[in-house]
Amino acid sequence: MLDRIVFAGAGHTIESILDRVVHLAPVLVLDTSQTALDELRLSVSSAAESAAASTVAYAVGKRLGDATSRFVLEEARGDVQHAAALVAATGDDRRNLEVCRLARDLQFNPIVGIVIDPARAAEYEALGARAIVRAQILGNVVEQALRYDGLVIASSVGQGRGEIIEFVVLPSSPAIGVPLSQLQAAGWRIAAIYRHGDLVIPTGETSIAAEDRVLVIGEPEILSHVAEQLRVGLPQFPLRHGSAVLAYLPSSTRDMAAVDREALQLLHGTRAQALVRLAPGLKADKKTVENQGSASSTQSPRPHARTIEDHALDGADFVQHRAQFRQRRPGVLVLEKPRRGLFNRLLGRPGLAGRICNSVSCPVLFCSGRESYARVVLPLQPGITDLTLADAAIDLSRMFALPLCLVRVNLPTFLEARDKQDERVAAEILRRCRLYGLRSEEVQAEGNPVRELLRLLRPDDLCVVARRRSMRDSFTSPDVALRLIAAPGSCLVYTLSSGDRR
C-alpha cells in the first residue's frame, strides 16, 4: 500500500497517467514551471471510474520545485517510514536519471522512469528504476508498476519489436460483431477483452462489442493505426500496409505525368505520409510539402505536411526493381497500366501486372491519370471480397467524399444458387456505409462477371478489387481483377495469398 506518489514533471505525458493512479495514493506533482503546473488538468474520467469501482480518488497536489534537488525531493517524500513511489517524467533523460538516482538514495519504491531516448533505457534500469519508453507509454502500465512494485505488463515486448495498446471500443467501430477470425490480423493480435469487469479470453469466434476495453499486441509501426481502426473506425488507407505512396516509373512508362498526378492525389487525399518516386536517372532529393487534403479531410487526423522523395531506379526490368520498393514497405504501389501481349493472353499468363501484384505485400493502383474520382466501385466476388477489402473501399470513399457503389454480378440461377454468405457480406458493407453517412448504391447484374463489370465501370471510377495470388489468367480460369485493369478508370488491386479466406 502506497502512502504517496511523487511525479517529477508536469508535462502532457503524465496527464493520461494521473487519472489512472489517483485511486492508489495521494499524488504530488513537482515542476520548475508554474505555468506547467497551472495547465495540468486531471481527466474527468478518473472520478467516474473511481466511483464505479467504489474507490476513493485521492487529492493531487502541485508544488513548484526542482526534483533534481535532493532537498526538494526529500521534502516531497515526507516521512521515511511511509511508502512513497516516484515517477520521473521531466521530459529530459539527463534530468530523469538524476531524479531516479536521488529517489533510490531516498528509498522511493517503486521508481518509474519515463524514457525519452529508448537507447538510454538501460541506464534507468541500472538505477533500479522501471524504464518505460514515452513513445510506447500506456496509463495502465504505470498504474501496474506502482501497484505491483514494478511488475507490469510491458509496453514494449520482444526486445522492442512488439507493443501493447489498450483502448475502449466506440459504438462507431466497424469491427463490432465481426468474429476475430474475419479481421485478417497481420502483424497484430487481440490479446484480451475486458467486458463489464470480466476478462474474455478471445478465440477466432469471439467478437468485440461497444464499450469493451481491448488489449492489442503487435508490431509497433502499425499497431497504433490498427487500434485506431478497431476503436473508432477512422479511415486508415494506406497505413495497414505502410505509410508511403510509391510511384513506380520504369523507362517503359508512357505518361509519367499521369502516374505522378494520381500518386499525388493519394498522398494528399489519404493518410499517407510520404510519396516516393522511383524512376531511372532521378537525382536523390527530399522535400516537405504542405497538406492539400480533400474537402473530407476533417474525417481523419492527417499530418499537415508530407514528404516527397525522388530516387533513381536501378536495373533494367521489374525483377531487378522489386527489391528497391520492397525494402521501402509502401502502403500502396502506383504505376501505369502495363500492356499484356497477345502471347501472354493466348497462354493464360497474367503478364507484368500479375507478376507485380504477386510480388508485393501492398495493394497496387493501376492508374488512368485522373485528377479526381467520381465514385469508388467495389465488385463483390464470391469467396474473395471480404470485409477487409470493404474497409479499404469505405476508407477511400470517406477520405475523398465519394459515393460507394457495390456491384454484384450473378450467374444465372440455373447455373449457381445465391450464396447466403455473400448476402451477409453485402448487407454488412451497406450497413457500414450507413454508419459513416456515406452515399451508397448496390448494382446487380447477371451474366459473365468480367464482361458485366467492364460494361458498368466508368472512366472516372476507382475500382477496388481483390484477387488470389496466381500465375494463371485464362479463358477457363479468368483473373477478374487483372481483367478489370483494362477498364477505362483506375483499378486498385489487393492480392490475397492462397491461404487467405473470408
HELIX and SHEET records of a PDB file:
HELIX    1   1 HIS A   12  ILE A   14  5                                   3    
HELIX    2   2 GLU A   15  VAL A   21  1                                   7    
HELIX    3   3 GLN A   34  GLU A   39  1                                   6    
HELIX    4   4 VAL A   44  ALA A   52  1                                   9    
HELIX    5   5 ARG A   70  ARG A   77  1                                   8    
HELIX    6   6 ASP A   93  ASP A  105  1                                  13    
HELIX    7   7 PRO A  118  ARG A  120  5                                   3    
HELIX    8   8 ALA A  121  ALA A  126  1                                   6    
HELIX    9   9 ARG A  134  GLN A  136  5                                   3    
HELIX   10  10 GLY A  139  ARG A  147  1                                   9    
HELIX   11  11 LEU A  180  GLN A  182  5                                   3    
HELIX   12  12 PRO A  220  ARG A  231  1                                  12    
HELIX   13  13 MET A  256  GLY A  269  1                                  14    
HELIX   14  14 SER A  297  GLN A  299  5                                   3    
HELIX   15  15 PHE A  318  ARG A  326  1                                   9    
HELIX   16  16 LEU A  342  LEU A  347  1                                   6    
HELIX   17  17 GLY A  351  SER A  359  1                                   9    
HELIX   18  18 LEU A  387  PHE A  400  1                                  14    
HELIX   19  19 LYS A  420  LEU A  435  1                                  16    
HELIX   20  20 PRO A  449  LEU A  456  1                                   8    
HELIX   21  21 VAL A  480  LEU A  484  1                                   5    
SHEET    1   A 6 VAL A  60  LEU A  64  0                                        
SHEET    2   A 6 VAL A  27  ASP A  31  1                                        
SHEET    3   A 6 ARG A   4  ALA A   8  1                                        
SHEET    4   A 6 ALA A  84  ALA A  88  1                                        
SHEET    5   A 6 ILE A 111  VAL A 115  1                                        
SHEET    6   A 6 ARG A 130  VAL A 133  1                                        
SHEET    1   B 5 SER A 156  VAL A 157  0                                        
SHEET    2   B 5 GLY A 162  VAL A 168 -1                                        
SHEET    3   B 5 ARG A 213  GLY A 218 -1                                        
SHEET    4   B 5 TRP A 188  ARG A 195 -1                                        
SHEET    5   B 5 ASP A 198  VAL A 200 -1                                        
SHEET    1   C11 ASP A 285  GLU A 290  0                                        
SHEET    2   C11 ALA A 305  ALA A 312 -1                                        
SHEET    3   C11 ALA A 274  ALA A 279  1                                        
SHEET    4   C11 ALA A 244  TYR A 248  1                                        
SHEET    5   C11 VAL A 332  GLU A 336  1                                        
SHEET    6   C11 VAL A 364  CYS A 367  1                                        
SHEET    7   C11 SER A 490  LEU A 496 -1                                        
SHEET    8   C11 ASP A 461  ARG A 468  1                                        
SHEET    9   C11 ARG A 375  PRO A 379  1                                        
SHEET   10   C11 LEU A 404  ASN A 410  1                                        
SHEET   11   C11 SER A 440  GLU A 446  1                                        
END                                                                             
